[in-house]
Amino acid sequence: MKENLRERYRYFLKDSVRLTIDFSRTDQHRGVPPPPLEKPPAQDQQRIDLAKKDKWENIGQIDLKAAIESRSSHRHFKDDPLTLGELSFLLWATQGIKKRIDDGTAYRTVPSAGCRHALETYLCVLNISGLEKGMYRYLPLEHQLLFLYSDEHLSGKIVTAALGQPMVGKAPVTFIWTAIPYRMEWRYDIAAHKVILLDAGHVCQNLYLACSAIGAGTCAVAAYHQELMDQLLQVDGEEEFAIYLAPLGKI
Ligand SMILES: Cc1cc2nc3c(=O)[nH]c(=O)nc-3n(C[C@H](O)[C@H](O)[C@H](O)COP(=O)(O)O)c2cc1C
């Protein structure tokens, strides 16, 4: 039984599934309109503008070779807050939109299979100057933050949802990426799921490098309690669910 399971999970890592798919029957080929590029915000949700690229002064100036060489995982951070400008830079580096092509396609700072970009970015904010503590979501199209809610026990709750890893309760901000699988399934059907995870890897690597450029550090985290993390993000756990997180702060 266990061997069987292992085979199935190994199959997931391969691209054999592609040859089993009738691509003429995917939603894209049947003419179903593409899903939205970002999860649409509700009208009454508060938005916060983020500084655009031309307004970042002295943020992100580092030699690429040095950034790659100095990259490593950090689990302890200074108590210093991050600025909103630095956060803006990190969000741009991980999911920023460079060019919108049409309602279903936009090029971002990271690659994505079929340019489908099936991820959303949530932020558990505990210490960013000028931002109330709370849960936020990034709106890449507008380069804005969406305020979701505040909770005085947020720090403790995210530690519990991250299976007791204390760094997420101390980090000024934790990036939490969710997947909206349909955005990828619309084109790739059951070949969507492996590439969503490949995409997430690029996003997190950009976060590591961007952190190096602002004197910050981060640590990829894939160990968490699925249901508790989804509850914390207020997502349904079916059409959207957490897949990866990264606490970060000054080092
Ligand atoms: C996919 C992935 C999942 C990880 N999950 C965790 C985690 O849950 N907790 C943790 O402390 N570190 C986690 N790490 C960090 C690794 O432990 C770390 O990358 C590894 O020890 C190598 O260290 P370095 O990143 O400093 O080179 C994860 C890294 C990756 C890439």
PDBQT file of the ligand as one rigid body, heavy atoms in Angstrom, charges set to zero:
ROOT
HETATM    1  C1  LIG A 301      10.402  23.926  -0.126  1.00  0.00    +0.000 C 
HETATM    2  C2  LIG A 301      11.106  24.316   1.148  1.00  0.00    +0.000 A 
HETATM    3  C3  LIG A 301      10.473  24.114   2.365  1.00  0.00    +0.000 A 
HETATM    4  C4  LIG A 301      11.083  24.505   3.552  1.00  0.00    +0.000 A 
HETATM    5  N1  LIG A 301      10.388  24.401   4.724  1.00  0.00    +0.000 NA
HETATM    6  C5  LIG A 301      10.968  24.833   5.868  1.00  0.00    +0.000 A 
HETATM    7  C6  LIG A 301      10.229  24.839   7.081  1.00  0.00    +0.000 A 
HETATM    8  O1  LIG A 301       9.051  24.487   7.130  1.00  0.00    +0.000 OA
HETATM    9  N2  LIG A 301      10.861  25.275   8.198  1.00  0.00    +0.000 N 
HETATM   10  C7  LIG A 301      12.159  25.722   8.180  1.00  0.00    +0.000 A 
HETATM   11  O2  LIG A 301      12.669  26.108   9.220  1.00  0.00    +0.000 OA
HETATM   12  N3  LIG A 301      12.878  25.743   7.032  1.00  0.00    +0.000 NA
HETATM   13  C8  LIG A 301      12.309  25.327   5.880  1.00  0.00    +0.000 A 
HETATM   14  N4  LIG A 301      13.005  25.411   4.697  1.00  0.00    +0.000 N 
HETATM   15  C9  LIG A 301      14.375  25.972   4.678  1.00  0.00    +0.000 C 
HETATM   16  C10 LIG A 301      15.428  24.869   4.515  1.00  0.00    +0.000 C 
HETATM   17  O3  LIG A 301      15.576  24.184   5.724  1.00  0.00    +0.000 OA
HETATM   18  C11 LIG A 301      16.752  25.515   4.047  1.00  0.00    +0.000 C 
HETATM   19  O4  LIG A 301      16.575  26.060   2.755  1.00  0.00    +0.000 OA
HETATM   20  C12 LIG A 301      17.870  24.486   4.018  1.00  0.00    +0.000 C 
HETATM   21  O5  LIG A 301      18.188  24.050   5.309  1.00  0.00    +0.000 OA
HETATM   22  C13 LIG A 301      19.130  25.020   3.363  1.00  0.00    +0.000 C 
HETATM   23  O6  LIG A 301      19.563  26.191   4.010  1.00  0.00    +0.000 OA
HETATM   24  P1  LIG A 301      19.780  27.558   3.211  1.00  0.00    +0.000 P 
HETATM   25  O7  LIG A 301      18.437  27.962   2.658  1.00  0.00    +0.000 OA
HETATM   26  O8  LIG A 301      20.270  28.526   4.244  1.00  0.00    +0.000 OA
HETATM   27  O9  LIG A 301      20.758  27.298   2.135  1.00  0.00    +0.000 OA
HETATM   28  C14 LIG A 301      12.395  25.049   3.526  1.00  0.00    +0.000 A 
HETATM   29  C15 LIG A 301      13.026  25.231   2.288  1.00  0.00    +0.000 A 
HETATM   30  C16 LIG A 301      12.379  24.899   1.111  1.00  0.00    +0.000 A 
HETATM   31  C17 LIG A 301      13.062  25.196  -0.197  1.00  0.00    +0.000 C 
ENDROOT
TORSDOF 0
